[in-house]
Amino acid sequence: MARCHRSLSQPHDPDLSRMLIVYIITGLAFMIFPGTLVGVLTLLKISSAHASNAADPGWVQAHGHAQIFGWIGTFILGVGYYTIPRLRLSRFSPVAAWTTYALWTAGVAMRWAAGSWPWQWRLLFPLAGILELTAAVVFVVSVYAPKPRAESNDTWRTSVVMITAAGIAMLVAIALNAFESIVVAMRGTAPVFPNAFNQRYLVLVTWGLIVPFIWGFASRWLPPLLGLEKSRKKLMLPSLVVLWCGVAAALAGWFGAAALLAGVASIFYIVALRLFERPAKEPKLRGVHEWTPVMIRIAFGWSLVAAAIAFVATVVPPPNGLVGAGRHALTVGFFAAIVFAIGARVLPAFFNVIRLWSKGVMAASLVLLNVGCTLRVGSQIIAYGGLGDAAWPILKLSAILEMTAIGLFAVNMLMTLTTGSPLEAALAEMQAREA
């Protein structure tokens, strides 16, 4: 295994970049097709039928799995292989990275296919979970087990501790997914998780796994990006502990307490990061749109909205669309928006590109995503709760807006990867002529 000598202040590494490009393109493919496209088609079906139960549960769960694991999960694994050994100043294994990629991609694709078209699902459904678990084990062992350089004083900085804790949560969540997949294959009648288990498991995956990863990477990247004051590090790890107490409450079926603790933890983290305080320095926005700081703060605001809606869902009698609306606020309003905003800044640097292909496309994707998410969350609460039929067509509009936003993000990333920034190309050509 090669030792990672480069620091994140000099982020480009050709070998790592080639690996990360494959992960990112694969994640984009999962995001667009089994994630977004299937999700939009499902929502259009629900909206046309004016019934929240019109969609097939297998399709809904398969879509959600492809969106969370296929898109966000693949991004986390790729960025994790690129950054975690460099943060810890430890060894990087290309063999492990490519092994994880092959197992993870096969597992997620198989899980989506078996859930959508249940051919031989009693074999493929659990096999997918086992492949995903094996990939996660390879990832965790590869990036966390190697011993850091003893002379480094920053090996266990707060961001590294949070990312390491998130890695442990990943292993637990994916192991539970594999176990339940085997149980369903042995006892179930369809490749669908029981609702009681699925509701608990989604809290574990979203709040217990993805949120800690975002917090860990954000605590490293956001202060310099936004020019923030020095973080209150003593609040960082307590916020993570409170968050996981909330996840534990959800696993026990105490969803009200879980939502309350998730909201408190999110507030602790935002205060620790000083996210809404006056910046101490000029934001480092080279290559991205000037709206980036605002969009990042709005994304964290969505995490608070998600926790608040989840809490209200526990006190409002069904039927209502609060549970799904709160989850959408978290996965789209927070997860997707953070990826769109922070990813647009850090991913090009990993690919040795200073600027995005288009700042305007970046801004358009973030605006459309937030407008679509706002319409989706509001109209879902109204429509699913039977509070007004006029909200059903708005659901369709929200789906189209979000799909457009995701398509714009994917185009911007792919163009950045393949052609780079037109401005950079023009400057390079000008310099070549002058030489």
C-alpha positions in Angstrom: 0.0 0.0 0.0 1.2 3.5 -0.8 1.7 6.1 1.9 -0.4 9.2 1.5 2.1 12.0 1.8 0.0 14.8 0.1 -2.1 17.0 2.3 -5.6 18.3 1.5 -4.1 21.8 0.9 -2.6 20.2 -2.2 -5.4 17.9 -3.0 -4.7 16.6 -6.5 -3.2 13.1 -6.8 -3.5 11.6 -10.4 -4.0 8.0 -9.3 -6.5 8.9 -6.6 -8.3 11.2 -9.0 -8.8 8.4 -11.6 -10.3 6.2 -8.9 -12.6 9.0 -7.6 -13.8 9.9 -11.1 -15.1 6.4 -11.5 -16.9 6.5 -8.2 -18.4 9.9 -8.9 -19.6 8.9 -12.4 -21.2 5.8 -11.0 -22.8 7.7 -8.2 -24.2 10.2 -10.8 -25.6 7.2 -12.8 -27.4 5.8 -9.7 -28.6 9.3 -8.9 -30.2 10.0 -12.3 -31.7 6.6 -13.3 -32.7 4.2 -10.5 -32.7 7.1 -8.0 -34.3 10.2 -9.5 -36.0 9.0 -12.6 -37.8 6.1 -10.8 -38.6 8.3 -7.9 -40.2 10.9 -10.3 -42.2 8.2 -12.1 -43.4 6.8 -8.8 -44.4 10.3 -7.5 -46.3 11.0 -10.8 -48.2 7.8 -10.4 -49.1 8.7 -6.8 -50.1 12.2 -7.8 -52.3 11.0 -10.7 -54.1 8.5 -8.4 -54.5 11.0 -5.6 -53.4 8.2 -3.2 -50.2 7.9 -1.3 -50.4 4.1 -1.4 -50.7 3.9 -5.2 -47.0 3.0 -5.7 -45.6 -0.5 -5.3 -43.7 -0.8 -2.0 -40.9 -2.7 -3.7 -40.3 0.1 -6.2 -40.4 2.7 -3.5 -37.8 0.9 -1.3 -35.7 0.0 -4.2 -35.7 3.6 -5.4 -34.8 4.8 -1.9 -32.0 2.3 -1.6 -30.5 3.4 -4.9 -30.8 7.0 -4.0 -29.2 6.7 -0.5 -26.7 3.9 -1.1 -26.2 4.2 -4.9 -25.7 7.9 -5.0 -24.8 9.3 -1.6 -23.2 6.0 -0.4 -21.0 5.8 -3.6 -19.9 9.4 -3.2 -19.0 8.8 0.5 -16.9 5.7 -0.4 -15.1 7.5 -3.2 -14.4 10.7 -1.3 -13.6 8.6 1.8 -10.9 6.6 -0.1 -9.5 9.9 -1.5 -9.5 11.9 1.7 -9.5 9.8 4.9 -6.0 8.3 4.4 -4.7 11.8 3.6 -6.4 13.2 6.7 -5.0 10.5 8.9 -1.6 10.5 7.0 -1.9 6.7 6.7 -1.7 4.2 3.8 -4.0 4.0 0.8 -4.7 0.7 -1.0 -5.8 1.0 -4.6 -6.7 -2.7 -4.6 -9.1 -2.2 -1.7 -10.6 0.9 -3.4 -11.3 -1.0 -6.6 -12.5 -4.1 -4.7 -14.9 -2.0 -2.8 -16.1 -0.3 -6.0 -16.9 -3.7 -7.7 -18.6 -5.2 -4.7 -20.6 -2.1 -3.8 -21.8 -1.3 -7.3 -22.8 -4.9 -7.9 -24.7 -5.0 -4.6 -26.6 -1.8 -5.0 -27.5 -2.5 -8.6 -28.7 -6.0 -7.6 -30.7 -4.7 -4.7 -32.5 -2.2 -6.9 -33.2 -4.8 -9.6 -34.4 -7.4 -7.2 -36.7 -4.9 -5.5 -38.1 -3.5 -8.7 -38.5 -6.8 -10.7 -38.6 -9.7 -8.2 -37.0 -12.4 -10.3 -35.2 -14.9 -8.2 -35.4 -12.4 -5.4 -34.9 -14.9 -2.6 -31.4 -15.4 -3.9 -30.6 -11.9 -5.2 -32.1 -9.8 -2.3 -29.8 -11.3 0.4 -26.9 -11.6 -1.9 -27.0 -7.9 -2.6 -26.9 -7.1 1.1 -23.9 -9.5 1.6 -22.0 -7.8 -1.3 -22.7 -4.3 0.2 -21.5 -5.5 3.6 -18.4 -7.0 2.2 -17.6 -3.8 0.4 -18.2 -1.8 3.6 -15.9 -4.1 5.5 -13.1 -3.7 3.0 -13.6 0.1 3.1 -13.5 0.4 6.8 -10.5 -1.9 7.3 -8.6 -0.2 4.5 -9.0 3.4 5.5 -9.2 3.1 9.3 -7.0 0.2 10.2 -3.6 1.4 8.9 -1.5 3.1 11.6 -1.1 6.9 11.1 2.4 8.5 11.1 3.4 8.8 14.7 5.0 12.2 14.2 1.7 13.9 13.1 -0.1 16.0 15.7 -3.3 16.3 13.7 -3.9 12.6 13.2 -6.9 12.6 15.6 -8.3 16.0 15.0 -12.0 16.4 15.6 -13.0 16.0 12.0 -11.1 12.7 11.7 -12.7 11.4 14.9 -16.2 12.2 13.5 -15.5 10.6 10.2 -14.1 7.5 11.9 -17.2 7.3 14.1 -19.3 7.6 10.9 -17.4 4.7 9.4 -18.3 2.5 12.3 -22.0 3.6 11.9 -21.8 2.6 8.3 -20.6 -0.9 9.1 -23.4 -1.3 11.7 -26.1 0.0 9.3 -25.0 -2.1 6.3 -24.7 -5.2 8.5 -28.2 -4.7 9.7 -29.4 -4.3 6.1 -27.7 -7.6 5.1 -29.2 -9.4 8.1 -32.7 -8.2 7.5 -32.4 -9.0 3.8 -31.6 -12.6 4.7 -34.6 -12.7 7.1 -37.0 -11.3 4.4 -35.7 -13.8 1.9 -36.3 -16.7 4.3 -39.7 -15.6 5.7 -41.1 -12.9 3.5 -43.5 -12.9 0.6 -41.8 -10.1 -1.4 -38.4 -8.3 -1.5 -39.7 -5.6 0.9 -38.6 -4.7 4.4 -41.5 -4.7 6.9 -42.8 -1.2 7.6 -41.9 -1.2 11.3 -38.3 -2.2 10.6 -38.0 0.1 7.5 -39.0 3.2 9.5 -36.4 2.5 12.1 -33.8 1.5 9.6 -34.2 4.7 7.6 -33.5 6.8 10.7 -30.4 4.8 11.3 -29.1 5.3 7.7 -30.0 8.9 7.3 -29.4 10.5 10.8 -27.1 7.8 12.1 -24.8 7.3 9.0 -25.0 10.0 6.4 -25.4 13.0 8.7 -22.3 12.1 10.8 -20.3 11.7 7.5 -21.5 15.1 6.3 -20.7 16.7 9.7 -17.2 15.2 9.7 -16.3 16.4 6.2 -18.0 19.7 6.8 -16.0 20.4 10.0 -12.9 20.1 7.8 -14.0 21.9 4.7 -16.5 24.5 5.7 -14.5 26.8 8.0 -12.0 27.8 5.3 -14.6 27.7 2.5 -16.9 30.1 4.3 -14.2 32.0 6.2 -15.7 31.0 9.6 -14.3 31.7 13.0 -12.4 28.9 14.7 -14.9 26.1 15.6 -16.1 25.3 19.1 -14.5 21.9 19.0 -15.7 21.0 22.5 -19.3 20.9 21.2 -18.6 18.8 18.1 -18.4 15.3 19.6 -21.2 15.9 22.1 -23.4 16.8 19.2 -22.6 13.5 17.6 -23.3 11.7 20.9 -26.7 13.4 21.2 -27.5 12.5 17.6 -26.8 8.8 18.1 -28.8 8.8 21.3 -31.7 10.0 19.1 -31.0 7.2 16.6 -31.0 4.7 19.5 -34.4 6.1 20.6 -35.7 5.6 17.0 -34.5 2.0 17.0 -36.4 1.5 20.2 -39.6 3.0 18.6 -39.5 6.3 20.4 -39.7 8.5 17.3 -40.7 11.7 19.1 -37.6 11.6 21.4 -35.5 10.6 18.3 -36.6 13.7 16.4 -36.2 16.0 19.3 -32.6 14.7 20.0 -31.8 15.0 16.3 -32.9 18.6 16.3 -30.9 19.4 19.4 -27.8 17.7 18.0 -28.1 19.6 14.8 -28.3 22.9 16.7 -25.3 21.9 18.8 -23.3 21.2 15.6 -24.3 24.4 13.9 -23.3 26.4 17.0 -20.1 24.5 17.2 -19.3 25.2 13.6 -20.3 28.9 14.0 -22.2 28.5 10.8 -24.5 31.4 11.2 -22.1 33.8 12.9 -20.3 36.6 11.1 -17.3 35.2 9.1 -13.9 36.0 10.3 -12.3 36.0 6.8 -13.3 36.2 3.2 -14.9 33.0 1.9 -12.7 31.0 -0.4 -15.2 30.8 -3.3 -12.8 30.5 -6.2 -14.4 28.6 -9.0 -17.9 28.4 -7.5 -20.9 30.7 -7.4 -21.1 33.6 -5.0 -24.4 32.2 -3.6 -22.6 29.1 -2.2 -22.4 30.3 1.4 -26.1 31.1 1.5 -27.0 27.8 -0.1 -24.9 25.9 2.4 -26.6 27.7 5.3 -30.0 27.0 3.8 -29.1 23.3 3.5 -28.3 23.1 7.2 -31.6 24.9 7.9 -33.3 22.1 6.1 -31.9 19.6 8.6 -33.6 21.5 11.4 -36.8 21.6 9.4 -36.5 17.8 8.9 -36.2 17.2 12.6 -39.1 19.5 13.4 -41.4 17.8 10.9 -40.4 14.4 12.2 -41.3 15.5 15.7 -44.7 16.9 14.7 -45.4 13.6 12.8 -45.3 11.8 16.2 -48.1 14.0 17.6 -50.4 14.5 14.6 -52.7 11.5 14.1 -52.5 9.6 10.7 -53.1 9.8 7.9 -50.6 12.5 7.2 -47.6 13.0 4.9 -45.3 14.3 7.7 -43.0 11.3 8.0 -42.2 11.3 4.2 -42.1 15.1 4.1 -39.6 15.2 6.9 -37.4 12.5 5.3 -37.5 14.4 2.0 -36.5 17.6 3.7 -33.4 15.7 5.1 -32.4 13.7 2.0 -33.0 16.4 -0.6 -33.0 19.7 1.3 -29.9 18.8 3.3 -28.1 15.8 1.7 -28.5 16.7 -1.9 -28.0 20.5 -1.4 -24.8 19.9 0.6 -23.4 17.6 -2.1 -24.4 20.2 -4.8 -22.8 23.1 -2.9 -19.7 21.6 -1.2 -19.1 19.0 -3.9 -19.0 21.8 -6.5 -16.1 23.3 -4.6 -14.0 20.3 -3.5 -14.5 17.8 -6.3 -13.0 19.9 -9.1 -9.9 20.4 -6.9 -9.5 16.7 -6.5 -9.6 16.4 -10.3 -7.0 19.2 -10.7 -9.6 21.6 -12.0 -9.8 25.0 -10.4 -13.3 26.1 -11.6 -16.5 24.4 -12.4 -17.7 24.1 -16.0 -20.4 26.6 -15.2 -21.1 28.7 -12.1 -24.5 29.6 -13.5 -25.5 26.0 -13.9 -24.5 25.4 -10.3 -26.6 28.3 -9.1 -29.6 27.1 -11.2 -29.4 23.6 -9.9 -29.3 24.7 -6.2 -32.2 27.2 -6.7 -34.4 24.6 -8.5 -33.5 22.0 -5.9 -34.6 24.2 -3.0 -37.8 25.4 -4.8 -38.7 21.8 -5.7 -38.0 20.6 -2.2 -40.1 23.4 -0.7 -43.0 22.5 -3.0 -42.6 18.8 -2.3 -42.5 19.0 1.4 -45.4 21.4 1.7 -47.7 19.7 -0.9 -47.0 16.3 0.4 -48.2 17.3 3.9 -51.3 18.8 2.4 -52.1 16.1 -0.2 -51.2 13.0 1.9 -53.0 14.4 4.9 -56.2 15.0 2.8 -56.1 18.7 3.5 -56.6 19.8 -0.2 -56.7 18.2 -3.6 -55.0 21.2 -5.2 -51.7 20.0 -3.7 -51.6 16.9 -5.9 -50.5 18.7 -9.1 -47.9 20.6 -7.1 -46.3 17.3 -6.3 -45.8 16.7 -10.0 -44.2 20.1 -10.4 -41.9 19.5 -7.5 -40.7 16.2 -9.0 -40.0 17.9 -12.3 -38.1 20.7 -10.7 -36.0 18.4 -8.6 -35.3 16.1 -11.5 -34.1 19.2 -13.6 -31.9 20.3 -10.7 -30.3 16.9 -10.4 -29.8 16.7 -14.2 -28.1 20.1 -14.2 -25.8 19.1 -11.4 -24.9 15.9 -13.2 -24.2 17.8 -16.4 -22.0 20.3 -14.6 -20.0 17.6 -12.9 -19.5 15.6 -16.1 -18.5 18.6 -18.1 -16.1 19.7 -15.4 -14.6 16.2 -15.4 -14.3 15.9 -19.1 -13.6 19.4 -20.3 -12.8 21.5 -17.2 -13.7 25.2 -17.0 -13.9 27.1 -20.3 -12.3 30.0 -18.5 -9.3 27.9 -17.5 -9.0 26.6 -21.0 -9.0 30.1 -22.4 -6.4 31.2 -19.9 -4.2 28.2 -20.7 -4.4 28.9 -24.4 -3.5 32.6 -23.8 -0.5 31.7 -21.8 0.6 29.2 -24.4 0.5 31.9 -27.1 2.4 34.3 -25.0 5.1 31.7 -24.4 
